[in-house]
Amino acid sequence: MSLKKAVYKPAAFFKGILLPLCKEECTLREAAIVAFVLQRVSIPVHHSAVAIHKLAQMTEYNGAASIFIKTMLNKKYSLPSPVIASLVRHFASFIEDDRTLPVLWHQALLVFCQRYKNEVQDQARESLRVVMKKHFHHKITPEIRRELFGAQAWKDERSAATRDAMLF
């Protein structure tokens, strides 16, 4: 209940609770509890966008950050393009990482692609393709590919149909 009340001041909540939790390596159970509260409470878009941007800029991988990113992306906000670009950079930064990434990371990438596939630029799609080649998950990566590149094929088909209609 106190976490729910704290979210009524979203800037203070993100600055004083959520971001420090991620920096101090909180447990996944703690992150899941806070994410459950985030899921249930309405938060203004601009506060969430700033929090997502800050989480995406964290240099070291943290499972809690993936949980929070996934939870806030599932709120289906209309995010500004700099935030989407920072999320692409966040996921692309794992190209050099040789660790086996956990399912949480793949789930966060999948939710990002499902929600914002139409806002991702072509160059970003290619960098995400390289990331998916490096970090493959047998069940999640094919879904991500379908979301990202199925939408691109649809856009190409639609632009070709519009171009053909203009010619005739």
C-alpha positions in Angstrom: 0.0 0.0 0.0 2.8 2.4 0.8 4.5 1.8 -2.6 1.1 2.4 -4.3 0.8 5.7 -2.4 4.4 6.6 -3.3 3.7 6.4 -7.0 1.3 9.3 -6.7 4.5 11.4 -6.7 6.0 9.7 -9.8 9.2 11.8 -10.1 10.1 11.2 -6.4 9.2 7.5 -6.7 11.4 6.9 -9.7 14.3 9.1 -8.4 14.1 7.8 -4.8 12.9 4.2 -5.1 13.0 2.6 -8.5 16.4 3.9 -9.9 18.3 3.3 -6.6 16.8 -0.2 -6.5 18.3 -0.9 -9.9 21.7 0.6 -9.0 22.0 -1.4 -5.7 21.3 -4.8 -7.3 18.0 -5.6 -5.7 16.7 -9.2 -5.9 14.4 -10.3 -8.6 11.7 -10.9 -6.0 11.9 -7.3 -4.8 11.8 -6.1 -8.4 8.7 -8.2 -9.1 6.9 -6.7 -6.2 7.7 -3.1 -7.2 6.8 -4.0 -10.9 3.4 -5.4 -9.7 2.7 -2.1 -8.1 3.8 -0.2 -11.2 1.5 -2.4 -13.3 -1.5 -1.6 -11.2 -1.1 2.2 -10.9 -1.6 4.9 -13.5 1.6 6.9 -14.2 1.8 9.9 -16.4 3.6 9.3 -19.7 6.4 11.8 -19.4 7.5 10.4 -16.0 7.5 6.9 -17.3 9.4 7.9 -20.4 12.1 9.5 -18.3 12.3 6.5 -16.1 12.6 4.1 -19.1 15.3 6.3 -20.6 17.3 6.3 -17.3 16.9 2.5 -17.0 18.0 2.0 -20.6 21.1 4.1 -20.0 22.3 1.9 -17.1 25.7 0.5 -18.2 25.7 -2.8 -16.3 23.1 -5.4 -16.9 20.6 -5.8 -14.2 17.7 -8.2 -14.1 15.6 -5.7 -12.1 16.0 -3.2 -14.9 14.7 -5.7 -17.4 11.7 -6.3 -15.2 10.9 -2.6 -14.8 11.5 -1.9 -18.5 9.2 -4.8 -19.5 6.5 -3.6 -17.0 6.5 0.0 -18.2 6.6 -0.9 -21.9 3.5 -3.1 -21.3 1.6 0.0 -20.3 1.6 0.8 -24.1 2.7 4.4 -23.8 3.3 6.6 -26.8 7.0 7.1 -26.1 9.0 9.9 -27.7 11.6 8.9 -30.3 14.7 9.6 -28.1 13.4 7.1 -25.5 12.9 4.5 -28.3 16.4 5.2 -29.5 17.9 4.8 -26.1 16.1 1.4 -25.7 17.5 0.3 -29.1 21.0 1.4 -27.9 20.4 -0.5 -24.6 19.6 -3.7 -26.4 22.3 -3.2 -29.0 24.9 -2.7 -26.2 24.7 -6.4 -25.6 26.4 -7.3 -28.9 29.8 -7.3 -27.2 28.5 -9.2 -24.2 29.5 -12.9 -24.2 27.3 -14.0 -21.3 24.2 -16.0 -21.8 21.5 -13.5 -21.2 18.5 -14.5 -19.0 14.9 -15.0 -20.3 14.0 -11.6 -18.6 16.2 -9.8 -21.0 14.7 -11.6 -24.0 11.2 -10.9 -22.7 11.9 -7.2 -22.4 13.2 -7.1 -26.0 10.1 -9.0 -27.2 7.8 -6.5 -25.4 9.7 -3.6 -26.9 9.4 -5.0 -30.4 5.8 -5.8 -30.0 4.8 -2.4 -28.8 7.2 -0.1 -30.8 8.0 -2.1 -34.0 6.5 0.7 -36.2 8.6 3.4 -34.6 12.0 1.6 -34.9 14.1 2.9 -37.8 15.7 0.6 -40.4 19.3 1.0 -39.0 18.0 0.1 -35.5 16.3 -3.0 -36.9 19.6 -4.1 -38.4 21.4 -3.6 -35.1 18.7 -5.6 -33.3 19.1 -8.3 -35.9 22.8 -8.5 -35.0 21.9 -8.7 -31.3 19.5 -11.5 -32.0 22.1 -13.5 -33.9 24.5 -13.1 -31.0 21.9 -13.8 -28.2 19.5 -16.4 -29.4 16.6 -17.9 -27.4 14.9 -20.8 -29.0 11.4 -19.7 -28.2 11.5 -15.9 -27.9 13.9 -14.8 -30.7 11.7 -16.2 -33.5 8.8 -14.1 -32.1 11.0 -11.0 -32.0 12.1 -11.6 -35.6 8.4 -12.0 -36.7 7.4 -8.8 -34.9 10.3 -6.7 -36.3 10.7 -8.0 -39.8 7.1 -9.0 -40.4 6.1 -5.4 -39.9 8.9 -4.3 -42.3 7.7 -6.6 -45.0 4.2 -5.3 -44.5 5.4 -1.7 -44.8 7.3 -2.5 -48.0 4.3 -4.2 -49.5 2.1 -1.3 -48.6 4.5 1.3 -50.0 4.8 -0.7 -53.2 0.9 -0.9 -53.5 0.7 2.9 -52.9 3.4 3.5 -55.5 1.6 1.2 -58.0 -1.7 3.0 -57.4 -0.1 6.4 -58.1 1.3 5.1 -61.4 -2.2 4.1 -62.7 
